[in-house]
Every structure is written in structure tokens, then in C-alpha cells.
Amino acid sequence: MNHSKQPRPGREEERSYLLEDPGKTDRAKGTLLHLSSKCTIANYVRFADEVKSWVVSGRVLDWGCGSGHMSWLLDRRGLEVVSYDLEDKRLEKFIRPDIPFHRAPNDRDLPFPDASFDGVLSCGVLEHVPDERYSLAEIWRILRPGGCLFIYHLPQAYAYTEFINRMRGLWYHRRRYTVRSAVNLFREAGFDVATCRRSNLFPKNLTGLPSQARDAYNRLSRHVMAIEGVLTGVPVLNWLCHSLEFVLYRSESPLLAGGIEGGRRLCDP
């Protein structure tokens, strides 16, 4: 990572706008915890930039939009965004008249026409749905041919943070993935893998720690991200990272997508 490289215009302002006070997140009982971490927010900005690099213009579904922060970031990049979730939990500051919100009728079906989106964003969503194969089939259906599915915060099978949380009696993901299992799942659903990487070697939200500790962590966020950027490139060590990240694109039909061999070249199993 080049420490001398300056952020693109507006990125620092975006990070400041997204950041919530750690004390406020404590009062909200952790519901805004992810927005009190500068490291997590830096990831969100990176995700939005990556989506824009693949979908230069067009319609993107923010599947499971939560607070609405990713919809807001994508809208700022000139994309036509549709926010979608089971409940409307968007923060007021992320609500825009040009970003429609659709309430999900259930946790399975997507109430959109076939081939109606150029991209779909899944930021910490796929691992929570009741039937991942059904959800992927629905996403394949609403994507235009060649359209992209962006998957972030997919929990990795060997993540040490998941093990620690389980030992501490904190919440953890019961459904976790290896690169091999994820790529095979995507292939069966009709997606080819464009990129694959491991991320989040260091914890970001610091669940269970007081706001003062999270505030101190924020002051070191640039150093944390720089060190992590190096370590996540180290083979075997990066198997301990918390997350997998994928950019996928819709192939012509399910079971015709490239298999694990393609995923292997991009990211070791």
C-alpha cells in the first residue's frame, strides 16, 4: 500500500459522513456498530469503488441494504440504485429521493422482472438467507446476461475471529465457506468467478469493547489497514482472514459456468 497516495476527491468526505460516534452506537445497542469503525467504512468505500469499476452505468440492487450506506455510496457514483430489505432500517442521512426502497415480501423471492439489473450487491447477506441456492437462482434471474454479483463479508471457514467469538459466547456465523465450497456453489447457480480474495484479517467492529477502545482503534485505522493489506497477501496466513470477497458474473445458464479451476487461479482454496 502506498502511504503517500492521496484519496480521490470526495472519499475523505464520504468517510467522515458515514462515521458514527462510538458512544452513539453504544446507546443504539450496537445496531450502528459497523459505522463507528473507520476501518469498516474504508472497506465500504472500497466496495463501492469496485462496483463502479465493473458497472460503469446501469441499475444495481442493494440486496439487504440495512442502514442504507452502500446505496448512498453507489448513488454518489452515478449508478441507478434500488435499496431492498425485509425492513426499512435506513438512517435518515442516507435516504435520497432518487434511491427507491423496496420492502421484501419474504426472505426468498425477489419481486423484480427477469434481466432487470446490471449488478447486485450482497454485503454480508448471502450467509444469512434460509436457502442460499434459491437466493442465488433469484439473483441470476434478475441479472442481465453478463451482469455482476458482488459478494462481500462472506465468512471464511477458518476465520480465527469466528472461533474467538464462539469461545467468548458472542454471536458468530453458523454458515461459513471455503473458497472451494463458495466457487462450487456459485458455479451451480450459473455464475463465473471474475475475482476472489480474502480480507479482514484484523477485527473491525471490536464487538464487546467500550467506545473508548474503539475510538483509540480508529486513530490507528490507516496503519491497521496498511499492515493488513500486506498480511492478507501471505499464503496460508490469509486462510485466517474473516471474509471472502467475490465479483461474479452471470453466465448463459446454470451449470455452464467455469468451475473451481477458475476460482483456484484467482484465490487458493
N, C-alpha and C positions, 0 to 999 in steps of 0.2 A: 504494500500500500504506500502510495506517495503522499507523505505528510504535507508537502508543500503545495499540493494541488488544491486549488480553491473550489468551493462548491459552485455549481451553476447558479445563475441568477434566480432568486426566489426560494432556493432549497433551504437556506437557513431560516427564512421567514416561515416556511412551511413547518419546519421542525418546532419552532417557537410556538406557532399557532396550535399545533397538535398537543403540545406538552401540557399535562395537567399537574397541579400541585400535589405532591405525595400526601400531604395532610388531607387534602380533599378526597383522595382515593380511599384513605383510611375511613373517613366519615361515610363514604359511599359503600363501605364494607367490601372493598376490593373490586367492585364492578368496573372501575376505571383503571385498575392497576396497570394494565398494559400501556396506558397513555401517560403514566408517570415515569416511564423509563426512557431515557434518551437513546439507549441502545436499541430498544424495540422500535422506537419511532424512526431511527435511522434505517432500520430494516424495512419499515413500511414505505418510506420514500424510495428506497431501492426497488422494492416490488413494483411500485407504480411506474418507475422509470423503465423497468424491464417489460412490463405490459405494453407500454407505449412504444418500445423499440420493436415489438412484434406486431402490434395492431396500430399501425400509423394513424388510421382513421377508421371509424366504424362504431358498432354497438357492442358494449361489454356488459355482461351481467355480473354484479357483485353478489355472488351466491352466499347468503348468510352474512349480511352486511354489518350486523352488530351496531356499534356506535356510529357507523357511517363515515369513518375516517378514510377508508380506502376509496369509497365512492367520491368523496370530496377531492382526494388527490388525483384520481383518474379524470374527474371533470376538469380540473385545472390544467390537465394535459391535452384538453381538446377532444376527449372521447365522449361519445354518447353513452351515458351510464344509466343503468337501471339497478336500483337498490332492491334487495329481495331478502326477506327473512320471515320467520314464523311470527315474530312480534316486532313492532316498531320501537326499537331501543336507541334510535339515533339521537345523538346530542344535538341540541338546537344549533350550535355553531357550525355543524356540518350539513344542515338541511339547506338545500338550494331549490328554487322553483324549477330549474331545468334538470333536476335529478328526480325522476319519479320513483316512488316507493310502491312495491307490490307485496302485499301480505300473502304468505304461502298458505294455500288451502289445507295442506298437510305436510308431513315431513318426507314425502316421497315424490309426488308428481310436480312437474314444472309447468305452470299454466301458460305456456308460450307456444307459438306455431313452430313447425319444423323449420330448420335452417334460418332462424331469425336473429342469430347473434354471430358476431365475428370473434368474440372472445368470452370466456367465462373465468371468473376469478374465484378460487377456493382458498381462503386464508384461514386455516385452522377449522375447516368444516367437514371435509370428507370422512375423517376418522370418527365423527360423531353421529353420522346418519345411521338409521337402523339397517339399511340394506345398501351397502356400497356399490354393488353391481347394478342394482336397479337405478341408483342415482347417476352412475356413470353412463348408463344407457340413455337416461333422460337428457343428460348434458350432450351426449353425442347427437341425439335427435335435434336439439335446438341450435346446435352449431352449424354454420355453413361449412361445406366441404373445404378442408384446409384451415378451418378456424382453430383457434388455440384455447387450450385449457391450462390455466396457470395454477399450480398447487404449491402452497407454502405452509410451513409449520406442520408438515406431516410427521408424526412422531416416529423416530427411528427405534428399531427393536433393541439395540444395545445401548441406548442413551443412559449415561450414568445419572442424569438428573431424575429420570423416571424411577430408578432404583432408590435414590436417596429420598424422594418424596414418598415412595411406598413405605420405606423404613420409618419415616417421620410421621406416618399416619396422615399425610397430606394427599390432596387429590392427584391422581395420575391417570394416564391414558391406558385403558384396558386393551385397546386395539392399537398395535404398533406394527411397523413394517420394516423389512429389509429392502434393499434396492431390488433384489431378485423378485421378491413377492409383489412389490409395487409394480414393477415393469410388467410382470406377467398378468397382473390384474388389469392394467391399462391396455395391454395388447388384446386381451379377451374382449374388452369393451370397444375396441376399434380405434385405439389411439397409437400413434407413433411417438417415440421419445425424441424431442429435439435437444433438450439439455437436462442434465441431472447433476445435483451437487448436494453435499452435506453442509449443514450450517448450524449455528448456535451451539458452539462448544461450551461457552460460558453461559450461566443463567442470566436472564434479562429482567424478569419481573420481580425477583427476590421475594417470592411469596413467604409470608410469615415474619418478615423483618420489619422493624419500625421505620417510619417515614424518614427519620434522621439518617438511618443507614442507607436507604435508597437514594437520598439526596447526596450523600457522600459518593456513592457509586456513580451517580450522574456526572459529578465533577470529573471523574476519571473516564468518562464514556469513550472519548476519542482514543485513548490509549488502549482501553479494553478491546475496542473494535479493531484497532490496528494489529494487536497481538493475535486476536482470534483469526483475522484474515490470513495470517501466516500459518497458524497451527491447523486450521481446517484443511490445509493442503497437504498435510502429512499423512501418508497412508497408514492404515491400521488405527492410528490415534484418532482419525476423524470418524471411525466407527462409533466413538463415544459421543459424538455430537447429538444434540437433541432432535434435530429436524432434517427431513429430506425436502428438497425443492425440485420441482419438475416444470418444464414447459413441454406440453404435449400438443399434438395437432391431430385433427380428425382425419382418419384415412377413409378410403372409399366405403368400407363396410367392416363390421366386427369380424375378428379372426383373420383379417388380411393385413393387419399392422405388423411391422417388424418386431421380432421377439426380444428375448433377453440378450441376445448377442449385441443388438444395437445399444441397449442400456449399458452393457458391460464396457463398451468402448468409451462411454461417457462418464461412467461412475462405477467403480468396482462394486461387486455385490456386498 
